[in-house]
Amino acid sequence: MTSRTLLTAALAVVATASAVLLGAPAAQASDASAARAGAAWLSGAVAPRADGMSADTLVALRAAGRLPAAEAGRRARALRAGAPGYTRSAGATGKTILALVASRSGNPRCAGSLDLFARLQRYGRSGRYGSTIFDQTLGMLAVRALRAGPSAATVRVLLGARGAGGWNFSLSRSGGRPDDVTSTAMAILAARAAGVSRSNGTLRAGLRWMLRQRTPAGGFALGRRDRNEANSTALALEAQRAMGGGDTRAARALRTLQRGGGAFQFTRDDAGSRILASVDAVVALSGRTLPVTIAHRRPGGC
């Protein structure tokens, strides 16, 4: 073998090693840039007001590191102004609290004289927030963000609601609904935020079931496997992160749903609600999990 051949071979080995070493950081940089572009689009597309999209937008902007203090304050004021009318369920109240914690503007449990934490607790009965998986998980995530729980009773209710595989929308094994990826991912996120161990058998079983629902294209969808859906894919990515893992295939599948201007769409062929798709995608590709922000200390009353 000539010296030139040896040199060529050595350079090839170095190049291959460099590609392996640099592949993960490159993917992370791509995820982060996609998240920042999505956040920039959300900032212009979603006006400050009091509804679920506005609350989710605040959380997404914080996750992506694109939330100047002035914008955070403006969005928090709008949420507080409309909170008495919007927070009519545990899920809506939980979303509002999560957004106000993310805003880092004022007391996150207060909307004027309305104590959002007290309102959320009134929706709770025997460890159950409302009747759906989103009431339960958003309630649990919110009290965690406030450093006020969640309680052991809420954890028992959540873990006890797992069905044959994962969790379903009705928060009941006998609710008549099939288990689905989105509900399962939210359950894992809420349980992990509550301090349930990654080695917990119920969580591990739910995670295994969720991963078996992966689409051939690498992402996830709600009750089907013939397409990637932004929201299910994003939440599945977060759930895996909460369990100590990663998923470059899911992240890559999610990035394919981003369009010009930074917005994400529901599927490749269906724009759906670009706002709903983008808020989940931005959090997931930012490398964060819900709740994206925890209060520095448990806030006092209003």
PyMOL commands that set and color helices and strands:
alter all, ss='L'
color gray80, all
select helices_A, chain A and resi 3-45+52-63+69-86+90-103+116-122+133-145+152-160+181-193+201-211+230-242+248-255+274-285
alter helices_A, ss='H'
color red, helices_A
select strands_A, chain A and resi 110-111+114-115+124-125+128-129
alter strands_A, ss='S'
color yellow, strands_A
deselect
rebuild
show_as cartoon
